[in-house]
Structures are given as structure tokens and as C-alpha cells.
Amino acid sequence: MAQGSRGAMTRAVLTATGVLMLAVVAPAQEPPTFRKGLWEFTRTVEGTGQPKSTLTRKECTSPTEDMRRGREQGAKAGCQMSDVARAGNTYRYTATCALQGGKITSKQVLTARGDSAYSVKIESEGVMGGQSGATKEELVAKRLGDCP
């Protein structure tokens, strides 16, 4: 597979998983509740034919509301989510998104650490435009305090 094709496939998988990252917990299960405030999000992504990259951003937000909006966006984008399997503070589910020219399936695991921290691991794979690809992502989120 040509490097450009792999890069395009990885970008498509990353776009789909960007939507899925927001859709952290499927509607059948109440998501954990997180405190509003200043949060730091560190996202590490590696994919087929792409080097590992890490991005960190800080934002005043409500992760609980972000997750609710993400579920709505995922549904509008045509994503189908499995029921959530919850064990203590860990939530697992699978999401499948049919996109123009392909289909992406993601397995997600959210681990809540109280109301001020959580992590999400996502493994996605799919086919776009006849090219297959995969990504692994981890989002680590922690509340830093109240908004300025």
C-alpha cells in the first residue's frame, strides 16, 4: 500500500475516532459524572503508517456534557453503539460507524477515577476507499481546578 494511501486511511480512521472519542459512553448506560472546571486532556495516537503523536490541551468544560453531545454527534454521523459493559469504574463498548467510502469499528474502554479524572483507550480499525487501517488512542483527562 502506498504511503499516501495509508496516511489517508489513517486520517479517516482518526476523524471517525475523533467523533467516537466524544461519544465515550453509549446511551444505554449513564456515563460517569465529572466536575465542571479547567481540565487538561492529553491524547496519544498511533496509526497504520503514521508516527505516534501526542497533543495536550487545557479547556474549561464539563466532560459529562461533552460526552452527552458526543453521543448525539455519533448518532447523527451514523454510528451504532453496543450496550455498555460496566464493571466498577470501567465502561466498555464497541462503536461502528459507516462513513462515505468505508466503515470503522472502535473498541473503547473508559476508566473513571472519581469525578476529576478519567482515561479512555480506543482501538479502531476499518476500511476506507478500499484501504484498511488501524489506530490506537489514549486520552488521559484530569481536572486542574476551577475555571479562571
The 8 nearest C-alpha neighbors of each residue, nearest first, counted from 0:
[[1, 2, 4, 5, 130, 3, 131, 48],
 [0, 2, 4, 3, 5, 6, 48, 130],
 [1, 3, 5, 4, 6, 0, 48, 7],
 [4, 2, 6, 5, 1, 7, 0, 8],
 [5, 3, 7, 1, 6, 2, 8, 0],
 [6, 4, 8, 2, 7, 3, 48, 9],
 [5, 7, 3, 9, 4, 8, 2, 10],
 [8, 6, 10, 4, 5, 9, 3, 11],
 [9, 7, 11, 5, 6, 10, 132, 127],
 [8, 10, 12, 6, 11, 7, 132, 46],
 [9, 11, 13, 7, 8, 12, 14, 6],
 [12, 10, 8, 14, 9, 13, 7, 15],
 [11, 13, 9, 15, 14, 10, 16, 8],
 [12, 14, 10, 16, 11, 15, 17, 9],
 [15, 13, 17, 11, 12, 16, 10, 18],
 [14, 16, 12, 17, 18, 13, 11, 19],
 [15, 17, 19, 13, 18, 14, 20, 12],
 [16, 18, 14, 20, 15, 19, 13, 21],
 [19, 17, 16, 15, 20, 21, 73, 22],
 [18, 20, 16, 22, 21, 17, 15, 73],
 [21, 19, 17, 22, 18, 23, 16, 69],
 [22, 20, 69, 19, 66, 23, 18, 65],
 [23, 21, 69, 70, 19, 66, 20, 24],
 [22, 24, 21, 20, 66, 19, 25, 109],
 [25, 23, 30, 22, 26, 28, 66, 83],
 [24, 26, 27, 80, 28, 83, 82, 70],
 [25, 27, 28, 24, 29, 70, 82, 30],
 [28, 26, 25, 82, 29, 83, 24, 81],
 [29, 27, 26, 83, 25, 30, 24, 82],
 [30, 28, 31, 27, 26, 24, 25, 32],
 [31, 29, 24, 28, 32, 63, 66, 25],
 [30, 32, 33, 29, 111, 63, 114, 88],
 [33, 31, 63, 114, 30, 34, 62, 113],
 [32, 34, 114, 63, 115, 62, 31, 35],
 [35, 33, 114, 115, 36, 61, 32, 62],
 [36, 34, 61, 60, 33, 62, 37, 59],
 [35, 37, 145, 146, 59, 60, 144, 38],
 [36, 38, 59, 146, 144, 143, 58, 145],
 [39, 37, 142, 58, 143, 57, 141, 59],
 [38, 40, 57, 141, 140, 56, 142, 58],
 [41, 39, 140, 56, 55, 139, 57, 42],
 [40, 42, 55, 139, 138, 54, 140, 39],
 [43, 41, 138, 54, 53, 137, 55, 40],
 [44, 42, 53, 137, 136, 52, 138, 54],
 [45, 43, 136, 52, 51, 135, 53, 42],
 [46, 44, 51, 135, 134, 50, 49, 52],
 [45, 47, 134, 49, 133, 9, 48, 135],
 [46, 48, 132, 133, 49, 9, 134, 5],
 [47, 49, 5, 46, 6, 2, 50, 9],
 [50, 48, 46, 47, 45, 51, 6, 9],
 [51, 49, 45, 52, 48, 46, 47, 44],
 [50, 52, 45, 44, 49, 53, 43, 46],
 [53, 51, 44, 43, 50, 45, 54, 42],
 [52, 54, 43, 42, 44, 55, 41, 51],
 [53, 55, 42, 41, 43, 56, 52, 40],
 [56, 54, 41, 40, 42, 53, 39, 57],
 [55, 57, 40, 39, 58, 41, 54, 38],
 [58, 56, 39, 38, 40, 37, 55, 59],
 [57, 59, 38, 37, 60, 39, 56, 40],
 [60, 58, 37, 36, 146, 38, 57, 61],
 [61, 59, 36, 35, 58, 62, 37, 38],
 [60, 62, 35, 64, 63, 65, 34, 36],
 [63, 61, 65, 64, 33, 66, 60, 35],
 [62, 64, 66, 61, 65, 33, 32, 67],
 [65, 63, 67, 61, 66, 62, 68, 60],
 [66, 64, 62, 68, 63, 67, 69, 61],
 [67, 65, 69, 63, 21, 64, 22, 68],
 [66, 68, 64, 70, 69, 65, 63, 71],
 [69, 67, 71, 65, 66, 70, 72, 64],
 [70, 68, 22, 21, 66, 72, 71, 67],
 [71, 69, 22, 73, 67, 68, 72, 74],
 [70, 72, 68, 74, 69, 73, 75, 67],
 [73, 71, 69, 75, 74, 70, 76, 68],
 [74, 72, 76, 70, 78, 71, 75, 69],
 [73, 75, 78, 77, 71, 76, 72, 70],
 [76, 74, 72, 77, 73, 71, 78, 70],
 [77, 75, 73, 74, 78, 72, 96, 98],
 [78, 76, 74, 75, 96, 97, 73, 79],
 [79, 77, 96, 74, 73, 95, 76, 94],
 [80, 78, 95, 94, 96, 77, 81, 74],
 [81, 79, 94, 93, 25, 78, 95, 82],
 [80, 82, 93, 92, 94, 83, 79, 25],
 [81, 83, 27, 92, 84, 25, 80, 28],
 [82, 84, 92, 91, 28, 85, 25, 81],
 [83, 85, 91, 90, 92, 82, 86, 89],
 [86, 84, 90, 89, 83, 87, 91, 88],
 [85, 87, 89, 88, 90, 84, 91, 83],
 [86, 88, 89, 85, 90, 110, 111, 84],
 [87, 89, 111, 110, 86, 90, 85, 112],
 [90, 88, 110, 86, 87, 109, 85, 111],
 [89, 91, 85, 109, 108, 84, 83, 110],
 [92, 90, 108, 84, 83, 107, 85, 109],
 [91, 93, 83, 107, 81, 106, 82, 84],
 [92, 94, 106, 81, 105, 80, 107, 95],
 [95, 93, 80, 105, 79, 104, 81, 78],
 [94, 96, 104, 79, 78, 103, 105, 80],
 [97, 95, 78, 103, 102, 77, 98, 79],
 [96, 98, 102, 101, 77, 103, 78, 95],
 [99, 97, 101, 102, 100, 96, 103, 77],
 [98, 100, 101, 97, 127, 102, 128, 96],
 [99, 101, 128, 127, 98, 102, 129, 126],
 [102, 100, 127, 126, 98, 99, 97, 128],
 [101, 103, 97, 125, 98, 96, 126, 127],
 [104, 102, 125, 96, 124, 95, 97, 126],
 [105, 103, 95, 123, 124, 94, 125, 96],
 [106, 104, 123, 94, 122, 93, 107, 95],
 [105, 107, 93, 122, 121, 92, 123, 94],
 [108, 106, 121, 92, 120, 91, 93, 105],
 [107, 109, 91, 120, 119, 90, 110, 121],
 [110, 108, 119, 90, 89, 118, 111, 91],
 [109, 111, 89, 118, 117, 88, 119, 90],
 [112, 110, 117, 88, 113, 116, 109, 89],
 [113, 111, 116, 117, 110, 114, 115, 88],
 [112, 114, 115, 111, 116, 33, 117, 88],
 [113, 115, 33, 34, 116, 32, 112, 111],
 [116, 114, 142, 113, 141, 33, 34, 112],
 [117, 115, 141, 112, 140, 114, 142, 113],
 [118, 116, 111, 112, 140, 110, 139, 141],
 [117, 119, 139, 110, 138, 109, 140, 111],
 [118, 120, 109, 138, 108, 137, 110, 121],
 [121, 119, 137, 108, 107, 136, 109, 138],
 [122, 120, 107, 136, 106, 135, 123, 137],
 [121, 123, 135, 106, 105, 134, 136, 107],
 [124, 122, 105, 134, 133, 104, 121, 106],
 [125, 123, 133, 104, 103, 132, 134, 105],
 [124, 126, 103, 102, 131, 132, 104, 133],
 [125, 127, 131, 101, 130, 102, 129, 132],
 [128, 126, 101, 130, 100, 129, 8, 131],
 [127, 129, 100, 130, 101, 126, 8, 131],
 [128, 130, 127, 126, 131, 101, 100, 8],
 [131, 129, 126, 127, 128, 8, 132, 4],
 [132, 130, 126, 125, 127, 129, 8, 133],
 [131, 133, 47, 124, 125, 8, 9, 126],
 [132, 134, 124, 123, 47, 46, 125, 9],
 [135, 133, 46, 123, 45, 122, 47, 124],
 [136, 134, 122, 45, 44, 121, 46, 123],
 [137, 135, 44, 121, 43, 120, 122, 134],
 [136, 138, 120, 43, 119, 42, 121, 139],
 [137, 139, 42, 119, 118, 41, 140, 43],
 [138, 140, 118, 41, 40, 117, 137, 42],
 [141, 139, 40, 117, 116, 39, 118, 138],
 [142, 140, 116, 39, 38, 115, 143, 117],
 [141, 143, 38, 115, 144, 37, 116, 39],
 [142, 144, 37, 38, 141, 39, 145, 36],
 [145, 143, 37, 142, 36, 146, 38, 147],
 [144, 146, 36, 37, 147, 143, 35, 59],
 [145, 147, 37, 36, 59, 144, 35, 60],
 [146, 145, 37, 59, 144, 36, 58, 143]]
